[in-house]
Amino acid sequence: MKMVGVRYWYYCSSYTNLQLFRYKSTHTHQCLPLNSCLLKYVKNNPRPSSVAQLHAHIITSGATQCVYTCNNLMNSYLSIGLISHAHKLFYEIPNKNIVSWTIFISGFTHRRLFSEALSSFREMLSAGLLPNDITLSTILPAFSHLGLLLLGKAVHAFWLRRFYHHNLILETCFVHLYSRFGCMHLAQTVFDEMPVKNVASWNVLISGYATNAMAAQALRLFNLMRHYVGFVDHFTCMSLLSAVSTLCCPTMSSAVHGLLLKSGFSNEQQVQTGLIKMYTSGNLIGEAHSVFCEMQFTDVVACTLMLEGFTSCRQWSKAVQHFGQMMSRHDMSLDSTALVSILCSCGGSGTLLQGRRVHAFIVKQGFSNDVVVGSALIDMYTTCGDLDSAKWCFDAMDEKDVACWNAMIKAMGANGNGGNAVDLLWRMEALGYKPNESTFISVLSACSHAGMVDVGLHIFCHMTVKWGVVPNTQHYACLVDLLGRSGRLDEAYSMMDIMPMQPHIGVYGALLNACKIYGNTEMGAHIFQQLLKLDLKDAGHFCAALNMYASVGDWRAVEMSNVARLQGLKKDPGYSLTVLNMQESVS
């Protein structure tokens, strides 16, 4: 019999599947070992035709009652993505065991069909079968993606109570589950109790800390991993870069970059992209550009990160130049993120002509109906002072979301059309759109600039009752500005007293500006003292107070100027950007 098995394996490894099936026709009495050989062949040659032929052979050979054979056949269907065939076969298996259910559930999770995986898991429990370690490690990703933390905890408790023994893979899955929901204390507890840890276990926990913006813990764990494991891998480096990106610390960024250079991972494309993101997050655009220039191949992700970096650092001309280089590459398909960044640069620099060119490119590339890009277009035209084009973009959009409405309301308010901004609020409500916090910030700001005090107060008072939006500090800042601009300083000051939260700099700043306009130095002096408690180093506060005293001929303006000079405070100078013959000039 041993020689027969060897002979069958020879046929499986040497002959084509057609020759195997021909061999089968003359050796039907030896179908079971041949089925095993065919399963191995199909596993190494996962093609629909091979699996279909295997299935036909299993039916004709009468092996459909063999659970082992059917489980492997089902796994073959799942491996090539034929979910419906696997589903049909699964319910034809007469005596399904835990392996059958585990294979079936894993097919759904691997295809990210998490709801189907959960339904199958519940059906398995209803059938009276208890999951094993492999089943649990298979279903846990579904809990993570479906937001089922309580169910995940229940499964964890079930495993501890019924089967508790250390299992590296399953315990790592529990660490990932808790990390996904931000329960890092539970993830750390599971990790600490693991007697054996591999690189994947360390990476999952480090990634969890990085994802949950707990950079210090991620760095601490990284150092422990280097000490106990002795090495790190590609995934460790990516998690470390993600953690450091949240710190915005130049010293730490340089240290991590040096560590990656020593570890030999600095030339990997994904790591280089992570370095660019780390540097741009800290506005270290020079270092980011150096890494970018060292890359052998730059994909759309790296290019977009650089574009965002130039934009966030207000290097408008470099952003436009970089975008032009991206457009010239035939192997690069730009996405909405890149388009939003370049539109922000055009708006920030006020280069309307360049903005219109980008708009033409957007239409050509088919992004006209993208609501995110559409909102960015409205913002760009608004910032450049072209309200008609902003309105045209808004009206031309087939579908709008709340962000689009907010952008248009903001555009109306920025150009002094407070009445139109309020009309848009009523219109969006009538069409079934629910205003959010940003909507009311734009509307209240529009009312403030247009002097529509009563309308603004009415909207503010009905925010929570009618729309369910609880005012935050930005809304109160708009309200204080609304009252202050109209000269109702006492009401504005009283509003700060009844705020349910501590007023922030924006609230005090709005009232200080109103005190300057109406020459109320007594109230202004009190507000200025409150501002100093919040931020002593902001030169803008000193300038506002100085201008307030100077506007009424108060000699305290001179004292304020001397104090600011002694403390080394300087207000950032304004500048103008002029484009002449495609050349930018800053003055």
C-alpha positions as CSV (number, residue, x, y, z in Angstrom):
1,M,0.0,0.0,0.0
2,K,2.9,2.3,0.7
3,M,4.2,1.8,-2.8
4,V,0.8,2.6,-4.2
5,G,0.8,5.9,-2.2
6,V,4.3,6.7,-3.6
7,R,3.1,5.9,-7.1
8,Y,0.1,8.2,-6.8
9,W,2.2,11.0,-5.5
10,Y,4.5,10.6,-8.5
11,Y,1.5,11.0,-10.8
12,C,0.3,14.1,-8.8
13,S,3.7,15.8,-9.0
14,S,4.5,14.9,-12.6
15,Y,1.4,14.6,-14.7
16,T,-1.1,17.2,-15.7
17,N,-4.6,17.2,-14.2
18,L,-6.0,15.8,-17.4
19,Q,-3.7,12.8,-17.2
20,L,-4.6,12.4,-13.5
21,F,-8.3,12.2,-14.3
22,R,-7.6,9.7,-17.1
23,Y,-5.6,7.6,-14.6
24,K,-8.6,7.8,-12.2
25,S,-10.9,6.1,-14.7
26,T,-9.0,2.9,-14.6
27,H,-8.2,2.9,-10.9
28,T,-11.6,3.8,-9.3
29,H,-11.0,1.3,-6.5
30,Q,-8.1,3.5,-5.3
31,C,-10.1,6.8,-5.3
32,L,-9.4,7.9,-1.7
33,P,-5.6,8.2,-2.0
34,L,-6.1,9.6,-5.5
35,N,-8.4,12.2,-4.1
36,S,-5.7,13.3,-1.7
37,C,-3.2,13.6,-4.6
38,L,-5.7,15.6,-6.6
39,L,-6.3,17.9,-3.6
40,K,-2.6,18.6,-3.4
41,Y,-2.4,19.2,-7.1
42,V,-5.3,21.7,-7.0
43,K,-3.8,23.4,-4.0
44,N,-0.6,24.1,-6.0
45,N,-2.6,25.0,-9.2
46,P,-5.6,27.0,-8.0
47,R,-7.6,27.5,-11.2
48,P,-11.4,27.4,-11.6
49,S,-11.1,24.6,-14.2
50,S,-9.0,22.4,-11.9
51,V,-11.3,22.9,-8.9
52,A,-14.3,22.1,-11.1
53,Q,-12.8,18.9,-12.4
54,L,-11.8,17.9,-8.9
55,H,-15.4,18.5,-7.7
56,A,-16.8,16.4,-10.5
57,H,-14.4,13.6,-9.7
58,I,-15.4,13.7,-6.0
59,I,-19.0,13.4,-7.0
60,T,-18.5,10.5,-9.4
61,S,-16.2,8.7,-7.0
62,G,-18.8,8.9,-4.3
63,A,-16.5,10.8,-1.9
64,T,-19.0,13.5,-1.1
65,Q,-19.6,11.8,2.3
66,C,-16.0,12.3,3.2
67,V,-15.8,15.5,5.4
68,Y,-12.0,15.8,5.0
69,T,-12.3,15.8,1.2
70,C,-15.2,18.2,1.1
71,N,-13.4,20.6,3.5
72,N,-10.4,20.7,1.3
73,L,-12.6,21.2,-1.8
74,M,-14.4,24.1,-0.1
75,N,-11.0,25.6,0.8
76,S,-10.0,25.4,-2.9
77,Y,-13.2,27.2,-3.9
78,L,-12.5,29.9,-1.3
79,S,-8.9,30.3,-2.4
80,I,-9.9,31.3,-5.9
81,G,-12.7,33.6,-4.7
82,L,-15.7,31.4,-5.7
83,I,-17.7,32.2,-2.5
84,S,-21.0,31.1,-3.9
85,H,-19.7,27.6,-4.9
86,A,-18.1,27.2,-1.5
87,H,-21.3,28.3,0.2
88,K,-23.4,25.7,-1.8
89,L,-20.8,23.0,-1.1
90,F,-20.7,23.8,2.6
91,Y,-24.4,23.2,3.1
92,E,-24.2,19.9,1.2
93,I,-21.6,18.5,3.6
94,P,-23.5,15.9,5.7
95,N,-21.6,15.9,8.9
96,K,-19.9,19.3,9.2
97,N,-17.2,19.5,11.9
98,I,-15.4,22.4,13.5
99,V,-12.9,22.4,10.7
100,S,-15.7,22.8,8.1
101,W,-17.1,25.8,10.0
102,T,-13.6,27.4,10.5
103,I,-12.8,27.1,6.8
104,F,-16.2,28.6,5.8
105,I,-15.8,31.5,8.2
106,S,-12.3,32.2,7.2
107,G,-13.4,32.5,3.6
108,F,-15.6,35.4,4.5
109,T,-13.1,37.2,6.7
110,H,-10.3,36.9,4.1
111,R,-12.7,38.5,1.6
112,R,-13.6,41.2,4.2
113,L,-17.2,40.0,4.3
114,F,-17.4,40.4,8.0
115,S,-21.1,40.5,8.4
116,E,-21.4,37.1,6.6
117,A,-18.6,35.8,8.8
118,L,-20.4,36.9,12.0
119,S,-23.7,35.3,10.8
120,S,-21.9,32.0,10.1
121,F,-20.2,32.1,13.5
122,R,-23.6,32.5,15.2
123,E,-25.1,29.8,13.1
124,M,-22.2,27.5,14.2
125,L,-22.9,28.2,17.9
126,S,-26.6,27.5,17.3
127,A,-25.7,24.2,15.8
128,G,-24.1,23.2,19.1
129,L,-20.4,23.4,18.0
130,L,-17.8,25.1,20.2
131,P,-15.1,27.1,18.5
132,N,-11.5,26.2,18.9
133,D,-8.4,28.5,18.9
134,I,-8.3,28.7,15.1
135,T,-12.0,29.5,14.8
136,L,-11.6,32.3,17.4
137,S,-8.6,33.8,15.7
138,T,-10.5,33.7,12.4
139,I,-13.6,35.5,13.7
140,L,-11.9,38.2,15.8
141,P,-11.1,40.4,12.8
142,A,-14.8,40.5,12.1
143,F,-15.5,41.8,15.6
144,S,-12.8,44.5,15.1
145,H,-14.2,45.8,11.8
146,L,-17.9,45.6,12.9
147,G,-17.3,47.5,16.2
148,L,-18.3,44.6,18.4
149,L,-16.0,45.2,21.4
150,L,-18.4,43.6,23.9
151,L,-18.8,40.5,21.8
152,G,-15.0,40.3,21.6
153,K,-14.7,40.6,25.3
154,A,-17.3,37.8,25.7
155,V,-15.3,35.5,23.4
156,H,-12.2,36.4,25.3
157,A,-13.9,35.4,28.6
158,F,-15.2,32.2,27.0
159,W,-11.7,31.2,25.9
160,L,-10.3,31.9,29.3
161,R,-13.0,29.9,31.1
162,R,-13.2,26.9,28.8
163,F,-9.9,26.4,26.9
164,Y,-7.4,28.6,28.6
165,H,-3.9,27.8,27.5
166,H,-1.4,30.0,25.9
167,N,-1.8,30.4,22.1
168,L,0.6,32.9,20.5
169,I,-1.6,33.6,17.4
170,L,-4.9,33.9,19.3
171,E,-3.4,36.1,22.1
172,T,-1.9,38.3,19.4
173,C,-5.4,38.6,17.9
174,F,-6.8,39.7,21.2
175,V,-4.1,42.3,21.5
176,H,-5.1,43.6,18.0
177,L,-8.8,43.6,19.0
178,Y,-8.3,45.7,22.1
179,S,-5.9,48.0,20.3
180,R,-8.4,48.6,17.5
181,F,-10.9,49.9,20.1
182,G,-8.4,52.0,21.9
183,C,-8.4,49.7,25.0
184,M,-4.7,49.8,25.3
185,H,-4.7,48.8,29.0
186,L,-6.4,45.6,28.1
187,A,-4.1,45.1,25.1
188,Q,-1.1,45.6,27.3
189,T,-2.4,43.2,29.9
190,V,-2.9,40.4,27.4
191,F,0.6,41.1,25.9
192,D,2.2,41.1,29.3
193,E,0.7,37.7,30.2
194,M,2.0,36.1,27.0
195,P,4.9,33.7,27.9
196,V,6.1,33.7,24.3
197,K,6.1,36.7,22.0
198,N,7.2,37.0,18.4
199,V,7.9,40.0,16.2
200,A,4.2,40.1,15.1
201,S,3.0,40.4,18.7
202,W,5.4,43.3,19.4
203,N,4.4,45.0,16.1
204,V,0.6,44.7,16.9
205,L,1.0,46.4,20.3
206,I,3.4,49.1,19.0
207,S,1.0,49.8,16.1
208,G,-1.9,50.0,18.6
209,Y,-0.1,52.7,20.6
210,A,0.8,54.6,17.5
211,T,-2.7,54.5,16.1
212,N,-4.2,55.7,19.3
213,A,-1.7,58.7,19.4
214,M,0.2,57.3,22.4
215,A,3.6,58.0,21.0
216,A,5.6,57.9,24.2
217,Q,4.3,54.3,25.0
218,A,5.0,53.2,21.4
219,L,8.6,54.5,21.7
220,R,9.1,52.8,25.1
221,L,7.8,49.5,23.7
222,F,10.0,49.9,20.6
223,N,13.1,50.2,22.8
224,L,12.0,47.1,24.8
225,M,11.6,45.2,21.6
226,R,15.1,46.1,20.4
227,H,16.4,44.9,23.8
228,Y,14.5,41.6,24.1
229,V,14.1,40.6,20.4
230,G,17.3,42.1,19.1
231,F,15.9,43.3,15.8
232,V,13.0,45.1,14.2
233,D,11.3,44.6,10.8
234,H,9.6,46.7,8.2
235,F,6.3,46.8,10.0
236,T,7.9,47.9,13.3
237,C,9.5,50.8,11.4
238,M,6.2,51.9,9.9
239,S,4.5,51.9,13.3
240,L,7.4,53.8,14.8
241,L,7.2,56.5,12.1
242,S,3.4,56.7,12.6
243,A,3.9,57.3,16.3
244,V,6.6,60.0,15.9
245,S,4.5,61.8,13.3
246,T,2.0,62.7,16.0
247,L,4.8,64.3,18.2
248,C,5.9,67.0,15.7
249,C,9.3,66.9,17.4
250,P,12.3,67.7,15.1
251,T,14.8,66.1,17.5
252,M,12.9,62.9,17.8
253,S,12.2,62.8,14.0
254,S,16.0,63.1,13.3
255,A,16.8,60.4,15.9
256,V,14.3,58.0,14.3
257,H,15.6,58.7,10.8
258,G,19.1,58.0,12.0
259,L,18.0,54.7,13.6
260,L,16.4,53.6,10.3
261,L,19.6,54.4,8.5
262,K,21.5,52.2,10.8
263,S,18.9,49.4,10.6
264,G,19.0,49.3,6.8
265,F,15.3,50.1,6.2
266,S,15.7,53.7,5.1
267,N,15.8,52.8,1.4
268,E,12.5,50.9,1.3
269,Q,9.8,52.9,-0.5
270,Q,7.2,52.5,2.2
271,V,9.6,53.6,4.9
272,Q,10.7,56.6,2.9
273,T,7.1,57.5,2.4
274,G,6.6,57.2,6.2
275,L,9.6,59.5,6.7
276,I,8.1,62.1,4.4
277,K,4.9,62.0,6.4
278,M,6.8,62.3,9.6
279,Y,8.7,65.3,8.5
280,T,5.8,67.1,6.9
281,S,3.7,66.5,10.0
282,G,6.3,68.6,11.9
283,N,6.5,71.2,9.0
284,L,10.1,70.1,8.4
285,I,9.6,70.5,4.7
286,G,13.3,70.7,3.8
287,E,14.1,67.3,5.4
288,A,11.0,65.8,3.8
289,H,12.1,67.0,0.4
290,S,15.5,65.5,0.9
291,V,14.0,62.1,1.5
292,F,11.7,62.6,-1.5
293,C,14.7,63.3,-3.8
294,E,16.5,60.2,-2.6
295,M,13.6,57.9,-3.6
296,Q,14.3,55.7,-6.6
297,F,10.6,55.7,-7.5
298,T,8.0,58.2,-6.3
299,D,4.4,57.1,-6.3
300,V,1.3,59.2,-6.0
301,V,1.3,58.8,-2.2
302,A,4.7,60.3,-1.7
303,C,4.1,63.1,-4.2
304,T,0.8,64.0,-2.6
305,L,2.5,64.1,0.8
306,M,5.0,66.5,-0.5
307,L,2.3,68.6,-2.1
308,E,0.5,68.7,1.2
309,G,3.7,69.7,3.0
310,F,4.4,72.6,0.7
311,T,0.8,73.8,1.1
312,S,0.8,73.5,4.9
313,C,4.1,75.4,5.0
314,R,2.6,78.1,2.8
315,Q,5.2,77.6,0.1
316,W,2.7,78.2,-2.6
317,S,5.1,78.5,-5.6
318,K,6.8,75.2,-4.8
319,A,3.4,73.6,-4.4
320,V,2.4,74.7,-7.8
321,Q,5.7,73.7,-9.3
322,H,5.5,70.3,-7.7
323,F,1.9,69.8,-8.9
324,G,3.1,70.6,-12.4
325,Q,5.7,67.9,-12.2
326,M,3.0,65.4,-11.0
327,M,0.8,66.3,-14.0
328,S,3.6,65.8,-16.5
329,R,4.0,62.1,-15.4
330,H,2.0,59.7,-17.5
331,D,2.4,56.9,-14.9
332,M,0.7,58.9,-12.2
333,S,-3.1,59.1,-11.6
334,L,-3.8,62.0,-9.3
335,D,-6.5,61.6,-6.6
336,S,-8.8,64.0,-4.9
337,T,-6.3,64.5,-2.0
338,A,-3.7,66.0,-4.4
339,L,-6.3,68.2,-6.1
340,V,-7.6,69.5,-2.8
341,S,-4.0,70.4,-1.7
342,I,-3.2,72.3,-4.9
343,L,-6.5,74.2,-4.8
344,C,-5.7,75.2,-1.2
345,S,-2.3,76.5,-2.5
346,C,-4.0,78.5,-5.3
347,G,-6.4,80.0,-2.8
348,G,-3.7,80.7,-0.2
349,S,-1.6,82.5,-2.8
350,G,-4.5,84.2,-4.5
351,T,-3.4,83.0,-7.9
352,L,-6.8,82.8,-9.6
353,L,-5.4,82.0,-13.0
354,Q,-3.6,78.9,-11.7
355,G,-6.7,77.9,-9.9
356,R,-8.7,78.1,-13.1
357,R,-6.1,75.9,-14.8
358,V,-6.5,73.3,-12.0
359,H,-10.2,73.6,-12.4
360,A,-9.9,72.7,-16.1
361,F,-7.7,69.8,-15.2
362,I,-10.3,68.6,-12.7
363,V,-13.0,68.7,-15.3
364,K,-10.8,66.9,-17.8
365,Q,-10.0,64.1,-15.3
366,G,-13.6,63.6,-14.3
367,F,-13.5,64.9,-10.8
368,S,-16.3,67.4,-11.3
369,N,-18.8,65.5,-9.3
370,D,-16.5,64.7,-6.4
371,V,-18.0,66.6,-3.4
372,V,-14.6,67.0,-1.7
373,V,-13.0,68.5,-4.7
374,G,-16.1,70.6,-5.3
375,S,-15.9,72.1,-1.8
376,A,-12.2,72.8,-2.3
377,L,-13.1,74.6,-5.6
378,I,-15.7,76.8,-3.9
379,D,-13.1,77.7,-1.2
380,M,-10.5,78.5,-3.7
381,Y,-12.7,80.8,-5.7
382,T,-14.0,82.4,-2.5
383,T,-10.5,83.1,-1.2
384,C,-9.5,84.6,-4.6
385,G,-12.5,86.9,-4.5
386,D,-14.4,85.3,-7.4
387,L,-17.8,84.7,-5.8
388,D,-19.5,84.2,-9.2
389,S,-17.3,81.2,-10.1
390,A,-17.8,79.8,-6.6
391,K,-21.5,80.0,-7.0
392,W,-21.3,78.4,-10.5
393,C,-19.3,75.5,-9.1
394,F,-21.9,75.0,-6.3
395,D,-24.8,75.1,-8.7
396,A,-23.1,72.8,-11.2
397,M,-22.6,70.0,-8.7
398,D,-25.1,67.1,-9.3
399,E,-24.8,65.9,-5.7
400,K,-23.9,68.0,-2.6
401,D,-23.1,67.1,0.9
402,V,-23.1,69.2,4.1
403,A,-19.5,70.3,3.4
404,C,-20.4,71.8,0.1
405,W,-23.2,73.8,1.6
406,N,-20.9,74.9,4.4
407,A,-18.4,76.1,1.8
408,M,-21.0,78.1,-0.1
409,I,-22.4,79.6,3.1
410,K,-18.9,80.6,4.1
411,A,-18.3,82.1,0.7
412,M,-21.4,84.3,1.0
413,G,-20.4,85.4,4.5
414,A,-16.8,86.2,3.5
415,N,-18.1,88.5,0.8
416,G,-20.5,90.3,3.0
417,N,-23.7,88.6,1.8
418,G,-25.0,87.6,5.2
419,G,-28.6,87.5,3.9
420,N,-27.7,85.0,1.2
421,A,-25.8,82.9,3.7
422,V,-28.9,82.6,6.0
423,D,-31.1,81.9,3.0
424,L,-28.7,79.0,2.1
425,L,-29.2,77.6,5.6
426,W,-33.0,77.6,5.2
427,R,-32.6,76.1,1.7
428,M,-30.3,73.2,2.8
429,E,-32.7,72.4,5.7
430,A,-35.6,72.4,3.3
431,L,-33.8,69.9,1.0
432,G,-33.2,67.5,3.9
433,Y,-29.6,68.3,4.8
434,K,-28.8,68.5,8.5
435,P,-26.6,71.5,9.5
436,N,-23.6,70.6,11.6
437,E,-21.3,72.6,13.9
438,S,-19.3,74.1,10.9
439,T,-22.5,75.2,9.3
440,F,-23.4,77.4,12.2
441,I,-19.9,78.8,12.6
442,S,-20.1,80.0,9.0
443,V,-23.7,81.4,9.4
444,L,-23.0,83.2,12.6
445,S,-19.8,84.7,11.2
446,A,-21.8,85.8,8.1
447,C,-24.4,87.5,10.4
448,S,-21.6,89.2,12.3
449,H,-19.9,90.6,9.2
450,A,-23.3,91.8,7.8
451,G,-24.5,93.3,11.1
452,M,-27.5,90.9,11.3
453,V,-27.5,90.8,15.1
454,D,-31.1,89.7,15.7
455,V,-31.0,87.0,13.0
456,G,-27.7,85.7,14.4
457,L,-29.1,85.6,17.9
458,H,-32.2,83.8,16.8
459,I,-30.1,81.1,15.0
460,F,-27.8,80.7,18.0
461,C,-30.7,80.3,20.4
462,H,-32.3,77.6,18.2
463,M,-29.2,75.6,17.4
464,T,-29.7,73.0,20.1
465,V,-33.5,73.0,20.2
466,K,-34.2,72.8,16.5
467,W,-31.1,71.2,15.0
468,G,-29.5,69.4,18.0
469,V,-26.2,71.2,17.7
470,V,-24.6,72.1,21.1
471,P,-22.7,75.4,20.8
472,N,-18.9,75.1,21.3
473,T,-16.3,77.8,22.0
474,Q,-16.1,78.8,18.3
475,H,-19.9,79.4,18.2
476,Y,-19.6,81.6,21.4
477,A,-16.7,83.5,19.8
478,C,-18.9,84.2,16.8
479,L,-21.7,85.4,19.0
480,V,-19.4,87.6,21.1
481,D,-18.0,89.1,17.8
482,L,-21.6,89.6,16.6
483,L,-22.6,91.5,19.7
484,G,-19.3,93.4,19.9
485,R,-19.3,94.6,16.3
486,S,-22.8,96.1,16.9
487,G,-21.6,97.9,20.0
488,R,-23.4,95.8,22.5
489,L,-20.3,95.3,24.5
490,D,-22.0,94.7,27.9
491,E,-24.1,91.9,26.4
492,A,-21.0,90.4,24.8
493,Y,-19.2,90.5,28.1
494,S,-22.2,88.9,29.9
495,M,-22.3,86.1,27.3
496,M,-18.8,85.1,28.3
497,D,-19.9,84.8,31.9
498,I,-22.7,82.4,31.1
499,M,-20.7,80.2,28.7
500,P,-20.7,76.6,29.9
501,M,-17.0,76.3,29.2
502,Q,-13.9,78.4,29.8
503,P,-13.6,81.1,27.1
504,H,-10.7,80.6,24.9
505,I,-8.4,83.1,23.1
506,G,-10.7,83.6,20.2
507,V,-13.6,84.7,22.5
508,Y,-11.5,87.2,24.4
509,G,-9.8,88.4,21.1
510,A,-13.2,89.1,19.5
511,L,-14.3,91.3,22.4
512,L,-10.9,93.1,22.7
513,N,-11.2,94.0,19.0
514,A,-14.7,95.4,19.7
515,C,-13.4,97.4,22.6
516,K,-10.8,98.9,20.3
517,I,-13.5,99.8,17.7
518,Y,-15.7,101.5,20.3
519,G,-13.0,102.9,22.6
520,N,-14.0,101.1,25.7
521,T,-10.5,100.9,27.3
522,E,-11.8,99.9,30.7
523,M,-13.4,96.7,29.5
524,G,-10.5,96.2,27.0
525,A,-7.9,96.4,29.8
526,H,-9.7,93.7,31.7
527,I,-10.0,91.5,28.6
528,F,-6.3,92.0,27.9
529,Q,-5.4,90.8,31.4
530,Q,-7.4,87.6,30.8
531,L,-5.6,87.1,27.5
532,L,-2.2,87.4,29.1
533,K,-3.2,84.6,31.5
534,L,-4.0,82.3,28.5
535,D,-1.0,83.2,26.2
536,L,1.7,85.7,27.3
537,K,3.8,85.3,24.1
538,D,1.2,86.2,21.5
539,A,2.2,89.6,19.9
540,G,-1.3,90.0,18.4
541,H,-2.8,90.6,21.9
542,F,-0.3,93.4,22.5
543,C,-1.0,95.0,19.1
544,A,-4.7,94.9,19.7
545,A,-4.4,96.5,23.1
546,L,-1.9,99.0,21.9
547,N,-4.2,100.0,19.0
548,M,-7.1,100.3,21.4
549,Y,-5.3,102.8,23.7
550,A,-3.8,104.6,20.7
551,S,-7.3,105.1,19.1
552,V,-8.4,107.2,22.1
553,G,-5.1,108.9,22.6
554,D,-4.2,107.0,25.8
555,W,-0.5,107.2,26.7
556,R,-0.6,103.6,27.9
557,A,-0.1,102.7,24.3
558,V,3.5,103.8,24.6
559,E,3.9,101.6,27.7
560,M,2.4,98.7,25.9
561,S,4.8,99.1,23.0
562,N,7.8,99.3,25.4
563,V,6.7,96.1,27.2
564,A,6.3,94.2,24.0
565,R,9.7,95.4,22.8
566,L,11.4,94.3,26.1
567,Q,9.8,90.9,25.9
568,G,11.0,90.5,22.3
569,L,7.5,90.1,20.9
570,K,7.2,90.8,17.1
571,K,4.1,90.6,15.0
572,D,4.5,88.5,11.8
573,P,4.6,91.0,8.9
574,G,2.0,90.8,6.2
575,Y,3.1,90.3,2.6
576,S,1.6,90.5,-0.9
577,L,2.1,88.0,-3.7
578,T,2.0,89.4,-7.2
579,V,2.2,87.3,-10.4
580,L,3.5,89.0,-13.5
581,N,4.4,87.1,-16.7
582,M,4.1,83.8,-14.7
583,Q,6.7,85.0,-12.2
584,E,5.8,85.5,-8.6
585,S,6.9,88.5,-6.6
586,V,6.6,88.8,-2.9
587,S,6.4,92.3,-1.2
